[in-house]
């Protein structure tokens, strides 16, 4: 028995030495890591670590362990210069109305804020300061710490994970005719009876483990992972919106989405790229899907979830949407197709981007965002959607 045991040990040691001599493949475009010689070992190791960290959520329901009221509240900003607390809403109708609006609270009483509104009659409308997004945070938001508000934009949590009020009043500019301004007022109630998707709990272990296993494991990586941690959750729902444009009134019932992110620090200069899509289909299906590249922590990660017409909620397990294959040069295409897998089902996505506008965040410099309004087809079911293509703008902002 001893000789056999020693032989096995010798084979294992030889295999490790042989594997260690292999060269890791180069990064694509110097950014995107490929599976290296220890990829599968790192994948298994990180999967085990995540499983142990999430063990309590396997035993108890998420709702029993997390204070939803606290999750929804406006957060006190950390002492870091790049502290943040951000909420974002979007909504569509199948007959051509689109809304995208958000606030990202920052230090020094500033907010990165924006509103996009697209209608069949007016085309795409932009809040007055776009493409710049730096706004003055409203005193109400600063003093009461209950609402997210800046220069006419106001988001108010009413009932945790159930209801938010959305308000906007101000001038908006035509994207097609920048000289044309209109007066816009919005007053809406966002509601949901669907579960929220908390990334640190609900993202599949395989998705996170794969993205981390792609990278070189050293002190810098794990320090960056710790420093970059933030809380992010998303929720599908609906929006009943009262809209007035230059005195003309509209009452809209819209499919909708929202998210909330907060943490010690958000540094847009660390982000290389991302592509985010939100799809709303005629049959009631809603899909949130993104791919992100932040090389200091993960050079390529896929994330997302979907709600089916029966209200069942599924994480997205994988997608073949690879950032380096699509517009690495900074010029997003007019069409796109890719596939993704959720609940052991394959979905084929076809997209036509109908109109795109650009804005900047991170002191109006660090990140360049292409906000895109689209029509789509997923496995033969038509729909509408909104997409955001992000590019790091630090190197190029002087010429943009």
N, C-alpha and C positions, 0 to 999 in steps of 0.2 A: 504493500500500500504506500509506503513512504516514497519509493522511487516514482510511482505514478503521481503522487501529490507534488513532488519536486518538479516533475516534468510539466505539470499543469502550471505551476508558479513560473517556471522558466518561459513557457510559451506566452503567458500573460505579460511578463516583463519584456520579452522580446517584441511583442506586439505594441506595447506602449512606447518603447524606444523607436521602433519603426514609424509609428504614427507621429511621434514628436518631431521626427526629421522632415516630415512633409511641410511644404510651404503653404501658408494660407493664401487663397486667391486674392488678387488685388481688388480694391473697392471700385465699383463702377462709377465713373466720372469723379473718382477720388472721394466719393461721399457714401455710396450705398454698399454696405458690407454684404458679402456672400457667405454661405455656410463654410466654415473652416474645418480644420482637422479634428477639433474637439466639439463640434457643433452638437452632436447627439448626446454626448456626455453632459454638456452644459444644459441642454434642453431638459434632460431627465432631472438633473440636480435642481434647476430652478423650478421645475414643475413640483418637485417634492417640497421645496421651501414655500411656494405659494399655497400648496394644499394644506400644509401645517398652519400657515398664517390664517387661512380661511376656515379652519376646522369649526370654529364656533358658528359660522354662518351655515355650515352643513348640518349642524345639530339644531339650531334655532332659526326661525324665520328672520329675514332681514329687518322687517318692521318691528320685531320684538327687541332688537339690539340697537336700533338707530332712532334718535330723537328727530322725527321729521320736522317738527316745529323749529328746532334749532337749525336744521339743515336749510330751511327756507329763508331764515332771517338774514337781513343785511349783516355782513360781518365787519367787525372792527378791523381796520387795516393794520397789518404788521408794521414794525418800525423800518422795514426795508424800503429803500427808495422806489423799488418796483413792485411794491405790494399791490394786490388787486382783488376785486370782487366784481364779477361780471355776470350779467343776465342777458339772454338773447331770445327773441321771439320771431317766429315766422309763420305765415299762413297763406293758403291759396284757395281759389275756387277753380273748378274745371272750366269755367267760362271766361277766364282771363284776368282775374284779380290776384295780385301777389303783394305780400307785405313782408318786409324784413326789417327788424328794428332791434337795437341793442344798446346797452350801456356797460362800460367797464370802468368802475370807480378806481381812481388812482390817488396818489398823494397830492398835497398842496391844493386841495379842493378842486381837482380836475377830473373830468370824465371823458373817456373816449366814447362818443355817442354818435348814432346814425339812424336814419330812417330812409328806407326805400319803399316806394309804393308804385305798383304798376297796375294800370287800368286799361280796359279796351278803348276808352275815349281819350285819355290823356297820355297814353304810353307810359314810359318810365319816369317817375318823379323822384327827385333827390332832396333830402333835407338841405337847408340853405348853405351850410358851410362845407359840404362835401365837395372835393375829395378829402379835405381836412376833417379830422374827427375830434380834435381837442375842444371840449366844451367846459364851461364853468358849472360845477356841481351846485344844484339848488340848495339854499340854506336849510330848507325843510329836510332834505336828505341828510345833511351834515348834523343838524341839531337833534332830530328825532330818531335817526338810525332805523327807520322803518320802511322807507321807500327808496327806489332807485330813480333819481330825477336829475335832469340837466337840460336847461334851455328848451323847454317845451315838451320834452320827453318825460314820461312818468310811468313807472311800473310799480304796482302795489300788491304784495302778497296778502291774500284774504283768508284762505283756508289751506293749510299745508297739503300740498300734492293734489289739491282739488280746484282751487280758484285763484286767479290773479286778475287784477284790473289793469287795463292798458289805456294810456291816454297820450295824445299828442296834439299840440296846437302850434302852428307856425307856418311860415312860407316854405314852399317847395319849388324847386327849379326843374324845368323840363330837360331831360337828358338829350332829346333830339333837337331841341331849340333852347339853348342855355339862356337866351335873353328873356324867355317867358317864365314868369313867376305866378304861382297860384296860392291861394289861401286854403289851408287844409286843417281840418279838425277831426280827430278820431277819439272815440270812446268805446272801449270794448271789454267784454268779459271772456277771459280764457278759462275753460273748464276741462276737467279730465276725470274719468273713472278707470284709467289704465295705470298699471304699475310704472314706477320710475326705474330708470336704468342707471345704477351707480357703478361707475367704471371700476373702482377699486374692489368691488365685490362681484359684479355681474359679468365683467369681461371674462371669456373663457380662459382658463389657465393656460391652455395650449397657445393661445394668441399672444399672451404676455411672454411666456417662456420662449417661444420662437423668436420674438423680436429681441430679447435680451441675449439669447444664445448666439445670435449672429455677430455680436460685438466682441471685441477684445476685453477679457476680464482683467481688470487691474484696479488699483485704489481709486484712480480718477473716475472710472465708470461708476463704481458704487457710491462714491461721494456725490457725483452728479445726479444719480438716481434719487438719493436722499434729498438733495437740495431742490430738485425739480418737482418733487411730489406736490400735487394739488388735488383738491376734491372737485370732481366733475360728475354731474348727473344730468340726464335728459329725460324728457317725457313727451309722449304724443298726446294730442287732445283736440279740442275744437275752439273756435273763436266766433262769438257773436259780436259783430262790429258795426257801430253807427259811424258812418263816414260822410263828411261834408267837404266838397271841393268847390270853391268859389260860389257857395250858396246852394249848390245842388247836393241833395241828400241821397245816400245809398244805405240800405240795410243788408248786410252780408252775413251769411253763415259759411264759415271757412274751416277746412281741415287745417290743423295747426300743430306746432312743435315748440318746445322751449328747452333751454338749458341754463344751468347755473354753475359757475366755476369760481373757486376762490382758493387762496393759498398764500404762503409766505412771500412768494416772489414769482412774477411772470416776466421773463426776459425774452422779448421778441427777437433779439439778435442771435439767440441760440437756435432758433428754428430755421431750418433750411427751406422746407416746403411742406405744404399739405394740400390735399384735395378733399373737400367735404361735400356730400350730396344728401339732400333730403327729398324723398319721392313720395307723392300722394297719388294713389291710383283710383280709378273709377270704381273699383269694387270695394274700396275702403281700406285696402292694404296701405301701410305706411312703412317706409324704410329709411333709416339713418345709416349712412356708411361713409367712413373716412379712411384715408391713408395719410400717414404723417411721417416726416423725417426730421428728427432732432438729433443730429449726429453725436452729441455728447452723451445721450442716453440710449437712443435707438434710431438707427439710420433708416429703418423701414418698419412700420407697424400698421396693421389693418385693424379697424375697430368698427363696431356697429351693432344694430339690432333692428328687428322688424315686428310689426303688429299685423296680424292677419285679420280678415273680415270677421272671424269668430272671436276676436279680441285675444287670442293666444299670443304670447310674447316670446320671441326667440332671439338669442344672440346670433350674430354672424360669425361663423367659424373660419371662413377664409374668403379671399377674393383674388382674382388675377389682375387687378388694377395695380400696376407697378409704376411708381412715380417716374423712374428714369426712362420709361418708354413713352412718356406723354409730356411734351412741352417743357422739357428741361431748359430750353432756351428762353422761357418767359413769355411765349406766345401761345396761349391756350387754343385748342382746336374748336371748330364750330360743331363737330360731332364727336361722339365717343361711344365705344361699346366695350363691355367687360362682363364677366360672370362672377357670381358669388354663391356661397353655400351656407344654408341655415336649416336647422332641423332635418339634416340629411337630404335636403332638396336642393337641386341646382336651379339657379335663376340667371337668365340672360337679359342683360340691360342694354337698351339702345337709347341714346340721348341726342337731342338736337338743342343746342344753346341758341336761344332766340334773341337775347339782348344781354350785353355785359357792360357794367360800369366799374370804375376803379376808385378805391379810397385807400387811405394810409392810416396805420395805427403805430403806437410807440413813438410819441412826440411827433406824429405826422411824418416819420422818417423810417423807422426800423423795419416795418413790414408793409408790403404792397399787396392789397387784396383785390381780386377780380370777383365782383359779385355778379352771379350769372342766373338768369331766369330761363327756364327750359320746359320742353315737353319731353315725354319719355314713353317707353314701352318696355314692360317687364313680363317676359313669358306671354306676350300677346295681349296684355292688359295695358291700356293707355293711361296716361296720367300727366300731372304737372309736377314741377319741382323747383328748388332753389339750390344753387351750388356756390361754393366759395373756393377759389384757387388762391393759395397764399404763396408768396415768394419773399425770401429774405431780401431786403432792400438796402442794407447798410452799405454795401460796396457801390451801389449804383444810384443812390438817391440824388446825387448832384446832377445827373443827366436825365432823370425821370420827369 
